[in-house]
Amino acid sequence: MKTPPVAAILFDFGGVLADEGFRNGLVALASEQALDVDNMPEQGMRAVYDSGFVVGRGTAGDFWALLCNRTGLRGEEEELTQRILDGFVVRPWMMDLIGELKARGYVTGILSDQTHWLDILDEHYHFYKAFDHIFNSYYLGKGKQDPTLFADVATILRLSPAEILFIDDDAGNVARAHASGYQGLQYKNREQFLVDLEKVLS
């Protein structure tokens, strides 16, 4: 069976549209405090889910308290949060690409396991206006680890899953999108991504 043409393209934020501030920030903090650098990002992902922060059922304070308790990380909530936010640097070439894709008739959106931190970042970079849709786990009440999220988003877009292309740097998220019927690409680097994207869209 022929794959339907792509109608909508959804992008992860950290690691795709912007540098991966969460992972990189936690690695830097762990290194500065002589903690386990290799383990800190995984502990961060666990804590952001276990605290409920990423799905809007917990606060940033809950997240940092849990992560600090589990890892020995030290610092005040505001300071730690700012370190993470500073690492999310939006990639200008990606924003140019979004404009090109919209001009070609594609619906565009962000689909990210984020929190209200994404709103704070938008206040600085003003990237929301470039997209047709913003799907943020914090407001949806579920994240990409929940496969039903992808069905929910397809329903909102009024598209079949096969008409949606999802781009993420995390292979597991891409796999869950595929399992839900989406087309998917794993972002690894700029050069390979641009080649792979045109293959899918051509």
N, C-alpha and C positions, 0 to 999 in steps of 0.2 A: 504493500500500500504506500502511495506517495505521501510524504510528509506535507501537511498543509503549509502554505506560506506564513511567515511570521507577521503578526499584526501589531503585537506589543512587545517591547523590550524592557525588562526590569533589571536594575542594577543594584547589587549590594553597595553599601557605602564604604566602610572601612576596608582598605585593601584593594578596592576597585576604583570608585570615584575619588577616593582620597587615600593618602597614606594610612597605614594601619595603626592608628593612634593608641588603641586599647592594648594590643599585644606589645607594640614597641615601647609604650610608656611603662608598662608593667616590667618589662625586661630591664629598662633603664633604672627603675626604682629598685629592683632586686639587686642589680649590679652595684648600685651606690651603697646599699645597706648590707652587702655581703650575704645575701640570701640566695636561695636556689634559683638561678636564672632560668634554667631549662624547665622547671616545674611551675614557675609563677604564672605564665599565660594560661596554662590548663587550670590552675587553681582559680584564676580570675574568671574564666568562663563558667566554672562550676559555681562559684560564689554569686555571679550575676544572675544565674538561674535559681540557685537554692534560696537566695534572699528575696526572690520575686521581683527584683528591680527591673529586669529586662522585659517583663510582661505587665508592668504597671501595678504590681501588688506589693511592692516594697519600695523603699527609698534609697537614695544614694548613701545615706548614713547606714542603713541596714547592710548594704553591700560592702562598704568599706570596713565596717565592724566585723563582719563575718570573714572577709579576706584577711584582715589583720590578725584575727584570732587564729586562723588556720595556718598562717605562714610566718607570723612574726613581723610582718611589714609595719612600719611606724610612720606616723604623720597625721596631720589634721585633715578632715574631710575636704575642706575647700582647697587646700594645697594639693592634695592627691588628685582631686578631680581636675584641677587646672593643668596638671602635668599630662593627664590623658587627653584633654581637649586640645592642648597645644600640639599634640602629635597628629591630629587629624587635619592634614593640609590638603585642601582640595586641589586636584590635578587640572590645571587649565586646559590641557589638550583633551581631557575627557569631557569637559563642559563644551568645548568646541564640537566634539563628536556628537553630543546630545543634540545640539542645534542642527547639525547636518542630518541626523536621523529623523528628527521631527520634520525637517524640510522635505524629506523623502516620503513622508506620510505615516511614519511609525508612531504609535502611542508609546510614550516613555514614562518610566516610573522608577522610584527607589523602593526596594524591598529589603529591609534591614532589621536585624536584631539590634535595635538601638533603644535609647531611652529619651527623656526630655533633653538629654545632652545634644541630640540632633537639632532640636529647635534652637538651642544656644549657638550651635555652630552655624545654623542658617542666619542668625542675626548678624554674624560676622561676615560670612561669605555670600549670603543671598542666593543660594543655589536652588531653593524650592521652586522659584518662578520658572526655572528651566524645564520642569517636569510636569506632566499631566496628572500624575498621581504620586502620593507619598504613602507608602505602607510601612508603618513603624510598629514593631512588636509591642512597644510600650502602650500604644493606644489600641492595638488589635486584641491584646490580652493573650496572645500566644506567639511563640517564636518559630524559627525555621526548623527546630528540632521536632516540632509537632507537624507531621505530614499533612494534617488537615488544613494547615495554613494556606497551602498552595491551592487547594480546591476553593477555599473562601475567596482568595484573591481573584481567581478565574471567574467566579460568580459575580464579584463586584465589577470586573471589567466586561462582563457579558461576552466572554470569549471562551472557546474551547481551550483546554490546557495546551493542546498541540499547537495553538496559534501564538503561544507566549514563549519568548526566549528569555531565560533567566541566566544572569551572569554573576558569579561569585568566585572569590578566591579560595573558598573552602570546598574541598572535594565532596565532603559529606553532604553539604547543603545542595550541591549540584545533583548528587545522586538521589536525594529525596525529591527534588523537583522533577527529575527524570521519571522516578517511580510514580509521580502524580500525573504524568502525561506531558509535562513541559518539554520543550527543547532547552538545552542547557550548554553553557560553556564555562569552563574553569579558567579564571584569569590567572596567568602566571607571570607574564611580562607584557609590556606594551606592544612590542613587535609581533610576537606570536598571536596575541589577542586580536590585533587588527586584521591579520591574515585569516584567522579562524572565523572572525565575525563576517567577513565578506563571503567566505565559503558558505556560511549558513544562510545569508541573506540573498545570495545570487541565485 
